[in-house]
Amino acid sequence: MNIESYFKISYGLYIVTTQSGNTKGGYIANTLFQVTANPPQFAISCNKDNYTAGLIKQSGVFAFSVLSEKANSSLIGNFGYKSGRDFDKFAGVNYITGKLGVPIVTDSSVAWFECKVTQSYEVDTHIIFIGEVVDNGMIEEKGKSLTYNYYREVLKGYSPKNAPTYIDKGEIEAITKTVKQQAEVWQCQLCHYEYEVAKGDPISGIAPGTSFLDIPDDWVCPICGADKSMFEKE
């Protein structure tokens, strides 16, 4: 099969959140879509191993924030590559509490929706939750929504292992091997972000052409926040 064909399917990027009792949970999702207009309902797909999946099953509610194209990479890293079992994803994050008691992230977001679960289905490794919208809001009317294609092509990010759209690192490397042979590339072993010496990391103040070894030691992965020790040369 042609692995690249999967990357032609369009997705958005969202922060799905919930709260059960005093416990908050959240994760980055790209498999989220509207299934009915009246009543308005959305479907989300969540890996059974995700901490948040269990909290949604317990609470019966969830919300999602539509991420902005200018989303903070550390926010994506915290919600996408760390587990709420041992990390407080909401520390230092701006959020509001919805009508159903769900924490709704407002940082780096253009809009939000709060939903009550009406149905759920188990599909192999994942659970599909169907939720009816009880409230929503606009955060940045003129803001552009972040797509997975932009995240992958421009921000150089990849789906976490538990994502429904995850593709094994080895298969991705196989189709990009020829390109990598032409340039020095260092890859984050946590989120698979690739630092290309030729491009640098201008957003973090690293000029194009800067050797990875010359990057300041306090530099971190722009996607997941991992330090330099987590990078390996390709």
C-alpha positions in Angstrom: 0.0 0.0 0.0 1.0 3.6 -0.5 1.5 5.1 2.9 1.6 8.7 1.5 -2.0 8.3 0.4 -3.1 8.5 4.1 -1.6 12.0 4.4 -4.0 13.2 1.7 -7.0 12.8 4.0 -7.8 16.2 5.6 -8.0 16.5 9.4 -8.2 19.3 11.9 -6.4 19.4 15.3 -8.3 19.8 18.5 -7.8 19.6 22.3 -10.5 17.2 23.7 -11.1 17.7 27.4 -13.3 16.3 30.2 -13.7 16.2 33.9 -14.8 13.3 36.2 -15.2 14.3 39.8 -12.1 16.5 40.6 -10.0 14.9 37.9 -9.4 16.7 34.6 -8.2 15.1 31.4 -7.4 16.1 27.9 -5.6 15.1 24.7 -4.8 16.2 21.2 -7.3 14.8 18.6 -7.4 14.9 14.8 -10.2 12.4 14.3 -13.2 14.6 15.1 -16.2 15.4 12.9 -19.8 16.5 12.9 -22.2 13.6 12.3 -25.7 15.3 12.5 -27.0 18.9 12.2 -30.3 18.6 14.1 -29.5 18.0 16.9 -25.8 19.0 16.3 -23.6 16.0 17.2 -19.9 15.3 16.9 -17.9 12.1 17.0 -14.5 11.7 18.5 -12.2 8.7 18.3 -10.1 8.0 21.4 -7.6 5.2 22.1 -8.7 2.9 24.9 -5.4 3.4 26.6 -5.8 7.2 26.8 -6.3 8.4 30.4 -9.0 10.8 29.0 -11.0 8.0 27.5 -11.7 6.5 30.9 -12.7 9.9 32.3 -15.1 10.5 29.4 -16.7 7.1 30.0 -17.1 8.0 33.7 -18.4 11.6 33.2 -20.4 11.2 30.0 -19.3 14.7 28.9 -16.5 16.2 26.8 -15.5 19.5 25.1 -13.1 20.3 22.3 -11.2 23.4 21.4 -10.4 24.1 17.8 -6.7 24.9 17.7 -5.3 27.9 15.9 -2.8 27.7 13.1 -0.6 29.8 15.5 -1.1 27.4 18.3 1.7 27.2 20.9 3.8 24.1 20.2 4.4 23.4 23.9 0.6 23.3 24.4 0.4 20.7 21.7 3.3 18.8 23.2 1.8 18.7 26.7 -1.6 17.5 25.6 -0.4 15.3 22.8 2.7 13.5 24.1 2.3 13.4 27.8 0.0 11.4 30.0 -2.4 12.9 32.4 -1.8 10.0 34.8 1.5 11.6 35.9 1.4 15.1 34.5 -0.9 18.1 35.1 -1.7 19.2 31.6 -3.8 22.1 32.7 -1.0 23.8 34.8 -0.4 27.3 33.4 -3.1 26.8 30.8 -6.0 29.2 30.4 -9.4 27.5 30.4 -13.1 28.2 31.2 -15.6 25.9 32.9 -18.5 24.9 30.7 -22.2 24.3 31.6 -21.4 20.6 32.1 -18.4 21.3 34.3 -15.9 20.6 31.6 -12.6 22.5 31.5 -12.4 24.2 28.0 -9.0 25.3 26.8 -9.0 28.8 25.4 -5.3 29.2 24.8 -4.2 28.9 21.1 -7.9 28.2 20.1 -10.3 29.8 17.7 -13.6 28.2 18.9 -14.9 25.6 21.3 -17.8 23.1 21.8 -19.1 21.4 24.9 -21.0 18.1 24.4 -23.0 15.4 26.3 -22.2 11.8 25.3 -25.3 10.2 23.7 -23.6 7.0 22.3 -20.3 5.2 22.3 -18.8 2.4 20.2 -15.8 0.2 20.7 -13.7 -0.3 17.5 -10.7 -2.5 18.2 -8.1 -0.2 19.8 -10.4 2.9 20.0 -13.7 4.1 21.4 -15.9 6.4 19.3 -17.9 8.8 21.5 -20.9 10.6 20.0 -21.8 13.9 21.7 -24.6 16.3 21.4 -23.6 20.0 21.6 -25.0 21.8 24.6 -22.9 25.0 24.2 -20.2 26.5 22.1 -18.3 29.8 21.6 -16.0 31.8 19.4 -12.6 32.8 20.6 -10.9 34.3 17.5 -13.4 35.0 14.7 -10.7 35.7 12.1 -8.3 33.0 13.3 -7.3 30.1 11.0 -7.9 26.6 12.2 -4.9 24.3 12.4 -5.0 21.4 10.1 -3.0 18.2 10.4 -1.4 18.8 7.0 -0.1 22.2 8.3 1.1 20.6 11.5 2.9 17.9 9.6 4.3 19.9 6.6 5.1 23.2 8.3 5.5 22.4 12.0 7.1 19.0 11.2 4.9 17.1 13.8 3.6 13.6 13.7 0.6 11.8 15.2 1.2 10.3 18.7 1.3 6.5 18.9 -2.2 6.3 20.4 -3.8 8.4 17.6 -6.1 6.6 15.1 -4.0 8.1 12.3 -0.7 6.9 13.7 1.7 5.5 11.1 4.8 3.6 12.2 8.0 5.8 12.3 9.8 3.3 10.1 7.3 3.5 7.3 7.5 7.3 7.3 11.3 7.2 7.3 11.3 4.8 4.3 9.5 7.3 2.1 11.7 10.2 3.1 15.1 8.4 3.1 16.2 10.0 -0.1 15.5 13.5 1.1 17.3 12.9 4.4 20.4 11.7 2.6 20.8 15.2 1.2 20.7 17.1 4.5 21.6 16.8 8.1 18.6 16.0 10.2 18.1 15.4 13.9 14.9 13.7 15.1 13.1 14.0 18.5 12.7 10.4 19.8 9.5 11.4 21.7 7.4 13.1 19.0 9.5 12.6 15.9 9.9 16.3 15.1 12.8 16.7 12.7 15.3 19.5 13.1 16.7 20.3 9.7 20.0 22.2 9.8 19.3 23.8 6.5 16.1 25.3 7.9 16.9 25.9 11.5 14.2 26.9 13.9 13.6 30.6 13.2 10.6 30.7 15.6 12.9 29.8 18.5 15.6 32.1 17.2 17.7 29.4 15.6 19.0 30.6 12.2 19.0 28.4 9.1 22.3 26.6 8.8 22.9 26.3 12.6 24.4 22.9 13.4 22.4 21.0 16.0 25.5 20.8 18.2 25.7 24.6 18.2 22.1 25.1 19.4 22.0 26.5 23.0 21.6 23.7 25.6 18.3 25.3 26.9 16.6 24.9 23.5 13.8 22.4 23.5 11.7 20.6 20.9 9.2 23.1 19.4 6.5 20.4 19.3 6.7 18.4 22.6 9.2 20.4 24.7 11.8 17.6 25.0 15.4 18.7 25.6 18.3 18.2 23.2 19.3 14.9 24.8 16.1 13.3 23.3 17.4 14.0 19.7 19.3 11.6 17.5 21.0 12.2 14.2 19.3 10.5 11.2 
